[in-house]
Amino acid sequence: MQLTKRIEQLSLVSCGLLLAVTAFAQGTDPQPSINTLDYTTVKRDLAVFQGVVDTTVKQCVQSIMPLTSSTRGVCLPEYGAVFSLEVNLYQIRPLSPFNMRPHSQQELDSAYQQLLARLESIKQNFIKVMGEHGAALSELKPQDFLTIAINLLPIDAGPGRSIPTQVVMRVKRSSINDYRENKITFSEFSKKVEVAQF
C-alpha cells in the first residue's frame, strides 16, 4: 500500500515536471510574468490615486496634521494595488508646561467619540473613492483587488476603550467596473467592499 502511494506521488511529480519542460520548450513561462504590466502607467495611476486618498482624509478630518505622512501605493502582480496610510484621528487638548491641568472626563469622552466618528467618516468616504476613482487604476485586471490599509496612530484612550490600530478595506476591480457601468447601485457596491479592523 505504501509503495503504491509512493509511485502515485512520483507520477504526479513527473507529470508536473513534464508540463513545465513542455511550456519552457514552447517559449512560454509556466508562471505569469510580472513584466507584463506597463509600469509607466502603473506609477502614474498610483500617484493619482495616492493624491485622491490624501485629499479625502484632509477633507474628512478638519484638524492639524491628520496624516502623519503621504499615502503610499504599491502594485502587487497577481493581487492588485495596495495603498497604505497612517492617520491621527485622536484630537485632544495638548498638555504642556504652561497648562498641566489633567484632561477632564468630558474631554476624554468627547475626544474618543470624535475619533470613532472620524474613522467611520473616512471608511464611508473611502468606499466612495474606490467606486468613483478605482477605475483609474487601468492596469488592474477584473480579478485584482484595490486595497486601502489605514494605520491609526496608537493612543491610550483610557481603560475599557478599544481602538483599532488598523483598518483594511478591499474590493475587486470587477465590482468597481460594475458600479461604473451602472450594473449595481452604490449601496450594492458598498456591500462588496470588504472591511476588517483590528
Secondary structure, DSSP 8 states (H G I E B T S, - for coil): -HHHHHHHHHHHHHHHHHHHHHHHHTT--SS--GGGS-HHHHHHHHHHHHHHHHHHHHHH--SS-SBSS--EEEEETTTEEEEEEEE--------BTTB-----HHHHHHHHHHHHHHHHHHHHHHHHHHHHHGGG-TT--TT-EEEEEEEE------TT----SEEEEEEEHHHHHHHHTTSS-HHHHHHHSEEEE-
